[in-house]
Amino acid sequence: MNIVITGSGGFIGKNLISWLKNIMPTDNIICLDRNAHLAEVENADFVFHLAGVNRPQTELEFQEGNVDFTERLLSHCKNGKKPPILFTSSTQAALNNPYGRSKKTAEDMIFAYGKTGSPAYVYRLPGIFGKFAKPNYNTVVATFCHNIAHNLPITINNPNTELNLAYIDDCCQSFANILKGGVEQGFCEVQPVYSVKLGKLAEIIQSFGENREKGELPDLSDGLVRKLYSTYFSYLPKFSYPLVNHSDERGSFSEFIKLNAMGQVSVNVTKPGYTKGNHWHHSKVEKFLTVSGKGVVRFRKIGDDAIQKYAVDGARLEVVDIPPGYTHSLVNTGEVDLITIIWVNEVFDRNRPDSIYEDVGI
């Protein structure tokens, strides 16, 4: 299949190309910009018309980039295989401004083409955000993510401005569904669309930078927050950061990720021959996963004498649950460092550590 993409160098185009190469690796993707010779369109089996002008120096560029280019493109489509075409318009096509009028005119041309027997699909896109978007150009999300990640100021003229946003991967998935066929032509929508106020958007993205320094994660059960979080990370200038390492002769302990409502994850290193722990918790629940080395986890219920032992080995991934009310210890019985990933259901609170010393015994 020959797939033509106009505006292939833009934000949506770059992401769509990556999607198509992944799901349809044997297809021929033909990338065109507004200055390209359009004869190749005549051999197309499907056309994604993404090219357009939204930030011109003069209003005339709206006519040239959105209307005239679309007219030339459709002329070549009619001279060739008359392929289905998908056109990315804008919600501003419903507004009476130069950009909106140019997009509305292009929509009418696309629909007229669709009446000739070739399916035509039009998306009046909301604000699309995600990786590869240009800050100070494509979307306010890109601008906020870039500036906050680079410790630059952001501007909020009206924090109550309501935004409608859709994620680039949801957009590409919707486009891919059209390409597979079976979708009725006409106006189409990317789903889901998220509504958020400008001030709240800035607050969410600012929290990502602050939380990263603290090792905290936001509530990723919220779809918008999860997708904004992925977007923010694509603008980071530096991808690594050190952990605070609490160490002594027995080894070390480092908090990795604080999940807040879901607890936290830490990395524990126990040196050969040493024991760590010998304490119990009123309410904390822990999970131990040894990923390197050999050792023994010992348990004793408070008030009892019986001791339970569980051998752990990095060569055999096995989780050991640590219940409240049981004093426990971790002993390195091997010759190399014993490395254990620890999850606990509560983020550590120095004012309420909930760790009571009591030797387990042997």
Disulfide bonds with the S-S distance in Angstrom:
none
